[in-house]
Amino acid sequence: MKDSSLKIADMLKDLIKINAVIATELVQLVENSSRLIHGGDVPEICKEQHHALKKEIIEIAEKWSDTCQTLRIHNLDHE
């Protein structure tokens, strides 16, 4: 039973990380789409909020998984 619980916990950690990747990439996709629609200009407030959202998503993922370094580096340096 204990082994099964550990496997489930590991699976949930993996799912949290995968969802964080999906969520941060979707935020970036929205920003990139907005840039295309608005002729290359995204309002500064949107950029700030998108960055804050990605940071918050990464912090949630890092709470459950210590293998999120690439996620952090890619998203917080991704402009």
N, CA, C and O atoms as CSV, one atom per row, in Angstrom:
chain,resi,resn,atom,element,x,y,z
A,1,MET,N,N,0.832,-1.208,0.000
A,1,MET,CA,C,0.000,0.000,0.000
A,1,MET,C,C,0.865,1.256,0.000
A,1,MET,O,O,0.571,2.224,-0.701
A,2,LYS,N,N,1.925,1.230,0.785
A,2,LYS,CA,C,2.791,2.401,0.867
A,2,LYS,C,C,3.456,2.698,-0.481
A,2,LYS,O,O,3.551,3.855,-0.890
A,3,ASP,N,N,3.913,1.646,-1.164
A,3,ASP,CA,C,4.535,1.800,-2.481
A,3,ASP,C,C,3.543,2.421,-3.468
A,3,ASP,O,O,3.918,3.275,-4.271
A,4,SER,N,N,2.312,2.003,-3.409
A,4,SER,CA,C,1.271,2.535,-4.287
A,4,SER,C,C,1.025,4.016,-3.990
A,4,SER,O,O,0.845,4.810,-4.913
A,5,SER,N,N,1.016,4.382,-2.732
A,5,SER,CA,C,0.813,5.781,-2.349
A,5,SER,C,C,1.964,6.653,-2.846
A,5,SER,O,O,1.744,7.784,-3.280
A,6,LEU,N,N,3.184,6.132,-2.785
A,6,LEU,CA,C,4.336,6.884,-3.278
A,6,LEU,C,C,4.256,7.069,-4.789
A,6,LEU,O,O,4.595,8.134,-5.305
A,7,LYS,N,N,3.813,6.046,-5.492
A,7,LYS,CA,C,3.659,6.151,-6.945
A,7,LYS,C,C,2.607,7.188,-7.311
A,7,LYS,O,O,2.785,7.959,-8.253
A,8,ILE,N,N,1.525,7.201,-6.571
A,8,ILE,CA,C,0.464,8.183,-6.826
A,8,ILE,C,C,0.977,9.587,-6.532
A,8,ILE,O,O,0.700,10.517,-7.290
A,9,ALA,N,N,1.715,9.752,-5.446
A,9,ALA,CA,C,2.275,11.061,-5.102
A,9,ALA,C,C,3.237,11.530,-6.190
A,9,ALA,O,O,3.213,12.696,-6.582
A,10,ASP,N,N,4.084,10.621,-6.677
A,10,ASP,CA,C,5.013,10.972,-7.754
A,10,ASP,C,C,4.267,11.343,-9.025
A,10,ASP,O,O,4.648,12.289,-9.715
A,11,MET,N,N,3.214,10.610,-9.337
A,11,MET,CA,C,2.419,10.895,-10.517
A,11,MET,C,C,1.772,12.283,-10.399
A,11,MET,O,O,1.756,13.041,-11.368
A,12,LEU,N,N,1.246,12.612,-9.231
A,12,LEU,CA,C,0.615,13.918,-9.034
A,12,LEU,C,C,1.640,15.047,-9.171
A,12,LEU,O,O,1.331,16.101,-9.728
A,13,LYS,N,N,2.849,14.831,-8.667
A,13,LYS,CA,C,3.904,15.831,-8.826
A,13,LYS,C,C,4.223,16.040,-10.305
A,13,LYS,O,O,4.394,17.171,-10.760
A,14,ASP,N,N,4.299,14.938,-11.048
A,14,ASP,CA,C,4.547,15.040,-12.490
A,14,ASP,C,C,3.420,15.789,-13.190
A,14,ASP,O,O,3.673,16.610,-14.072
A,15,LEU,N,N,2.194,15.516,-12.808
A,15,LEU,CA,C,1.048,16.189,-13.430
A,15,LEU,C,C,1.029,17.680,-13.115
A,15,LEU,O,O,0.679,18.495,-13.969
A,16,ILE,N,N,1.401,18.030,-11.903
A,16,ILE,CA,C,1.477,19.449,-11.543
A,16,ILE,C,C,2.514,20.145,-12.412
A,16,ILE,O,O,2.277,21.244,-12.914
A,17,LYS,N,N,3.668,19.500,-12.587
A,17,LYS,CA,C,4.719,20.097,-13.419
A,17,LYS,C,C,4.262,20.213,-14.874
A,17,LYS,O,O,4.462,21.251,-15.504
A,18,ILE,N,N,3.658,19.168,-15.404
A,18,ILE,CA,C,3.166,19.201,-16.785
A,18,ILE,C,C,2.127,20.302,-16.952
A,18,ILE,O,O,2.159,21.030,-17.944
A,19,ASN,N,N,1.222,20.436,-16.016
A,19,ASN,CA,C,0.207,21.494,-16.087
A,19,ASN,C,C,0.849,22.874,-16.014
A,19,ASN,O,O,0.378,23.811,-16.659
A,20,ALA,N,N,1.911,23.006,-15.239
A,20,ALA,CA,C,2.611,24.288,-15.157
A,20,ALA,C,C,3.251,24.633,-16.501
A,20,ALA,O,O,3.214,25.785,-16.931
A,21,VAL,N,N,3.834,23.641,-17.158
A,21,VAL,CA,C,4.406,23.872,-18.496
A,21,VAL,C,C,3.309,24.331,-19.447
A,21,VAL,O,O,3.479,25.316,-20.166
A,22,ILE,N,N,2.202,23.631,-19.451
A,22,ILE,CA,C,1.084,23.983,-20.335
A,22,ILE,C,C,0.575,25.387,-20.012
A,22,ILE,O,O,0.352,26.189,-20.919
A,23,ALA,N,N,0.393,25.683,-18.744
A,23,ALA,CA,C,-0.148,26.988,-18.348
A,23,ALA,C,C,0.785,28.131,-18.740
A,23,ALA,O,O,0.333,29.145,-19.272
A,24,THR,N,N,2.081,27.973,-18.482
A,24,THR,CA,C,3.005,29.061,-18.819
A,24,THR,C,C,3.124,29.242,-20.329
A,24,THR,O,O,3.240,30.368,-20.811
A,25,GLU,N,N,3.094,28.149,-21.070
A,25,GLU,CA,C,3.158,28.261,-22.526
A,25,GLU,C,C,1.887,28.904,-23.079
A,25,GLU,O,O,1.949,29.645,-24.060
A,26,LEU,N,N,0.747,28.633,-22.468
A,26,LEU,CA,C,-0.497,29.275,-22.914
A,26,LEU,C,C,-0.469,30.777,-22.654
A,26,LEU,O,O,-0.932,31.561,-23.482
A,27,VAL,N,N,0.067,31.175,-21.518
A,27,VAL,CA,C,0.196,32.607,-21.241
A,27,VAL,C,C,1.077,33.248,-22.305
A,27,VAL,O,O,0.755,34.321,-22.815
A,28,GLN,N,N,2.186,32.597,-22.643
A,28,GLN,CA,C,3.082,33.136,-23.667
A,28,GLN,C,C,2.406,33.170,-25.033
A,28,GLN,O,O,2.590,34.115,-25.799
A,29,LEU,N,N,1.632,32.148,-25.331
A,29,LEU,CA,C,0.903,32.099,-26.601
A,29,LEU,C,C,-0.082,33.268,-26.714
A,29,LEU,O,O,-0.203,33.879,-27.776
A,30,VAL,N,N,-0.773,33.571,-25.634
A,30,VAL,CA,C,-1.702,34.705,-25.621
A,30,VAL,C,C,-0.943,35.997,-25.881
A,30,VAL,O,O,-1.384,36.841,-26.662
A,31,GLU,N,N,0.203,36.147,-25.221
A,31,GLU,CA,C,0.980,37.368,-25.426
A,31,GLU,C,C,1.491,37.460,-26.860
A,31,GLU,O,O,1.429,38.526,-27.473
A,32,ASN,N,N,1.992,36.361,-27.395
A,32,ASN,CA,C,2.483,36.367,-28.774
A,32,ASN,C,C,1.350,36.669,-29.760
A,32,ASN,O,O,1.549,37.411,-30.722
A,33,SER,N,N,0.175,36.101,-29.526
A,33,SER,CA,C,-0.978,36.369,-30.390
A,33,SER,C,C,-1.376,37.829,-30.314
A,33,SER,O,O,-1.685,38.447,-31.333
A,34,SER,N,N,-1.370,38.378,-29.121
A,34,SER,CA,C,-1.705,39.790,-28.941
A,34,SER,C,C,-0.702,40.666,-29.682
A,34,SER,O,O,-1.070,41.672,-30.287
A,35,ARG,N,N,0.548,40.278,-29.629
A,35,ARG,CA,C,1.591,41.035,-30.330
A,35,ARG,C,C,1.316,41.046,-31.833
A,35,ARG,O,O,1.476,42.076,-32.490
A,36,LEU,N,N,0.906,39.911,-32.371
A,36,LEU,CA,C,0.595,39.832,-33.798
A,36,LEU,C,C,-0.633,40.668,-34.156
A,36,LEU,O,O,-0.646,41.366,-35.169
A,37,ILE,N,N,-1.650,40.590,-33.325
A,37,ILE,CA,C,-2.902,41.307,-33.586
A,37,ILE,C,C,-2.697,42.819,-33.497
A,37,ILE,O,O,-3.273,43.576,-34.279
A,38,HIS,N,N,-1.884,43.248,-32.553
A,38,HIS,CA,C,-1.711,44.681,-32.310
A,38,HIS,C,C,-0.467,45.252,-33.000
A,38,HIS,O,O,0.033,46.308,-32.611
A,39,GLY,N,N,0.018,44.564,-34.000
A,39,GLY,CA,C,1.141,45.094,-34.770
A,39,GLY,C,C,2.447,45.165,-34.008
A,39,GLY,O,O,3.221,46.104,-34.191
A,40,GLY,N,N,2.699,44.201,-33.172
A,40,GLY,CA,C,3.979,44.146,-32.456
A,40,GLY,C,C,3.984,44.838,-31.113
A,40,GLY,O,O,4.998,44.824,-30.415
A,41,ASP,N,N,2.873,45.445,-30.737
A,41,ASP,CA,C,2.834,46.200,-29.486
A,41,ASP,C,C,1.891,45.530,-28.494
A,41,ASP,O,O,0.692,45.410,-28.744
A,42,VAL,N,N,2.443,45.097,-27.373
A,42,VAL,CA,C,1.632,44.547,-26.284
A,42,VAL,C,C,1.685,45.564,-25.148
A,42,VAL,O,O,2.771,45.992,-24.758
A,43,PRO,N,N,0.539,45.955,-24.617
A,43,PRO,CA,C,0.544,46.929,-23.525
A,43,PRO,C,C,1.455,46.458,-22.380
A,43,PRO,O,O,1.474,45.279,-22.025
A,44,GLU,N,N,2.188,47.389,-21.828
A,44,GLU,CA,C,3.144,47.069,-20.758
A,44,GLU,C,C,2.465,46.384,-19.576
A,44,GLU,O,O,3.035,45.472,-18.977
A,45,ILE,N,N,1.253,46.816,-19.238
A,45,ILE,CA,C,0.538,46.209,-18.111
A,45,ILE,C,C,0.273,44.727,-18.380
A,45,ILE,O,O,0.324,43.908,-17.462
A,46,CYS,N,N,-0.008,44.388,-19.630
A,46,CYS,CA,C,-0.237,42.979,-19.979
A,46,CYS,C,C,1.047,42.178,-19.816
A,46,CYS,O,O,1.029,41.077,-19.265
A,47,LYS,N,N,2.160,42.728,-20.293
A,47,LYS,CA,C,3.438,42.044,-20.143
A,47,LYS,C,C,3.745,41.790,-18.665
A,47,LYS,O,O,4.179,40.702,-18.286
A,48,GLU,N,N,3.513,42.808,-17.846
A,48,GLU,CA,C,3.772,42.686,-16.405
A,48,GLU,C,C,2.881,41.620,-15.778
A,48,GLU,O,O,3.342,40.804,-14.979
A,49,GLN,N,N,1.612,41.632,-16.142
A,49,GLN,CA,C,0.683,40.648,-15.580
A,49,GLN,C,C,0.997,39.239,-16.068
A,49,GLN,O,O,0.903,38.285,-15.296
A,50,HIS,N,N,1.368,39.098,-17.334
A,50,HIS,CA,C,1.741,37.780,-17.858
A,50,HIS,C,C,2.970,37.249,-17.133
A,50,HIS,O,O,3.030,36.071,-16.782
A,51,HIS,N,N,3.942,38.116,-16.912
A,51,HIS,CA,C,5.149,37.709,-16.193
A,51,HIS,C,C,4.794,37.271,-14.770
A,51,HIS,O,O,5.296,36.259,-14.280
A,52,ALA,N,N,3.927,38.038,-14.118
A,52,ALA,CA,C,3.510,37.701,-12.750
A,52,ALA,C,C,2.759,36.365,-12.716
A,52,ALA,O,O,2.962,35.558,-11.809
A,53,LEU,N,N,1.899,36.141,-13.699
A,53,LEU,CA,C,1.167,34.872,-13.772
A,53,LEU,C,C,2.117,33.694,-13.955
A,53,LEU,O,O,1.996,32.677,-13.273
A,54,LYS,N,N,3.069,33.840,-14.885
A,54,LYS,CA,C,4.023,32.759,-15.118
A,54,LYS,C,C,4.855,32.491,-13.859
A,54,LYS,O,O,5.121,31.338,-13.520
A,55,LYS,N,N,5.259,33.550,-13.179
A,55,LYS,CA,C,6.046,33.395,-11.952
A,55,LYS,C,C,5.239,32.648,-10.887
A,55,LYS,O,O,5.759,31.754,-10.219
A,56,GLU,N,N,3.992,33.013,-10.739
A,56,GLU,CA,C,3.118,32.359,-9.753
A,56,GLU,C,C,2.906,30.882,-10.104
A,56,GLU,O,O,2.937,30.023,-9.223
A,57,ILE,N,N,2.692,30.592,-11.376
A,57,ILE,CA,C,2.512,29.204,-11.822
A,57,ILE,C,C,3.762,28.390,-11.517
A,57,ILE,O,O,3.673,27.260,-11.038
A,58,ILE,N,N,4.927,28.969,-11.797
A,58,ILE,CA,C,6.188,28.274,-11.540
A,58,ILE,C,C,6.377,28.041,-10.047
A,58,ILE,O,O,6.831,26.969,-9.647
A,59,GLU,N,N,6.043,29.012,-9.227
A,59,GLU,CA,C,6.167,28.850,-7.778
A,59,GLU,C,C,5.268,27.718,-7.265
A,59,GLU,O,O,5.661,26.974,-6.366
A,60,ILE,N,N,4.085,27.591,-7.824
A,60,ILE,CA,C,3.195,26.485,-7.436
A,60,ILE,C,C,3.838,25.159,-7.823
A,60,ILE,O,O,3.859,24.220,-7.028
A,61,ALA,N,N,4.360,25.081,-9.040
A,61,ALA,CA,C,5.010,23.841,-9.489
A,61,ALA,C,C,6.213,23.512,-8.616
A,61,ALA,O,O,6.425,22.353,-8.262
A,62,GLU,N,N,6.995,24.520,-8.272
A,62,GLU,CA,C,8.190,24.296,-7.452
A,62,GLU,C,C,7.857,23.856,-6.030
A,62,GLU,O,O,8.673,23.226,-5.357
A,63,LYS,N,N,6.661,24.192,-5.586
A,63,LYS,CA,C,6.240,23.751,-4.257
A,63,LYS,C,C,6.160,22.228,-4.201
A,63,LYS,O,O,6.376,21.628,-3.148
A,64,TRP,N,N,5.849,21.610,-5.332
A,64,TRP,CA,C,5.625,20.169,-5.369
A,64,TRP,C,C,6.719,19.390,-6.089
A,64,TRP,O,O,6.794,18.168,-5.961
A,65,SER,N,N,7.562,20.079,-6.840
A,65,SER,CA,C,8.595,19.380,-7.607
A,65,SER,C,C,9.880,20.188,-7.590
A,65,SER,O,O,9.865,21.395,-7.833
A,66,ASP,N,N,10.991,19.524,-7.303
A,66,ASP,CA,C,12.260,20.247,-7.318
A,66,ASP,C,C,12.986,20.068,-8.655
A,66,ASP,O,O,14.206,20.215,-8.724
A,67,THR,N,N,12.247,19.755,-9.695
A,67,THR,CA,C,12.843,19.601,-11.029
A,67,THR,C,C,12.259,20.624,-12.003
A,67,THR,O,O,11.992,20.301,-13.160
A,68,CYS,N,N,12.067,21.830,-11.543
A,68,CYS,CA,C,11.431,22.863,-12.376
A,68,CYS,C,C,12.416,23.950,-12.818
A,68,CYS,O,O,11.994,25.028,-13.236
A,69,GLN,N,N,13.717,23.679,-12.731
A,69,GLN,CA,C,14.702,24.698,-13.092
A,69,GLN,C,C,14.552,25.145,-14.548
A,69,GLN,O,O,14.579,26.343,-14.832
A,70,THR,N,N,14.396,24.200,-15.462
A,70,THR,CA,C,14.256,24.553,-16.875
A,70,THR,C,C,12.975,25.351,-17.106
A,70,THR,O,O,12.965,26.307,-17.882
A,71,LEU,N,N,11.908,24.960,-16.439
A,71,LEU,CA,C,10.642,25.694,-16.536
A,71,LEU,C,C,10.845,27.138,-16.096
A,71,LEU,O,O,10.393,28.058,-16.778
A,72,ARG,N,N,11.517,27.351,-14.969
A,72,ARG,CA,C,11.767,28.694,-14.451
A,72,ARG,C,C,12.636,29.491,-15.427
A,72,ARG,O,O,12.287,30.612,-15.797
A,73,ILE,N,N,13.746,28.922,-15.835
A,73,ILE,CA,C,14.675,29.630,-16.720
A,73,ILE,C,C,13.997,29.986,-18.043
A,73,ILE,O,O,14.083,31.126,-18.501
A,74,HIS,N,N,13.332,29.022,-18.646
A,74,HIS,CA,C,12.705,29.262,-19.951
A,74,HIS,C,C,11.628,30.338,-19.862
A,74,HIS,O,O,11.567,31.219,-20.721
A,75,ASN,N,N,10.801,30.283,-18.868
A,75,ASN,CA,C,9.654,31.200,-18.818
A,75,ASN,C,C,9.983,32.585,-18.289
A,75,ASN,O,O,9.413,33.572,-18.753
A,76,LEU,N,N,10.869,32.674,-17.351
A,76,LEU,CA,C,11.136,33.992,-16.798
A,76,LEU,C,C,12.160,34.756,-17.621
A,76,LEU,O,O,12.315,35.964,-17.444
A,77,ASP,N,N,12.857,34.078,-18.511
A,77,ASP,CA,C,13.766,34.758,-19.433
A,77,ASP,C,C,13.127,34.899,-20.811
A,77,ASP,O,O,13.719,35.504,-21.705
A,78,HIS,N,N,11.943,34.356,-20.990
A,78,HIS,CA,C,11.262,34.299,-22.288
A,78,HIS,C,C,10.482,35.586,-22.508
A,78,HIS,O,O,9.405,35.765,-21.940
A,79,GLU,N,N,10.997,36.448,-23.297
A,79,GLU,CA,C,10.288,37.710,-23.571
A,79,GLU,C,C,10.087,37.881,-25.044
A,79,GLU,O,O,9.510,38.879,-25.477
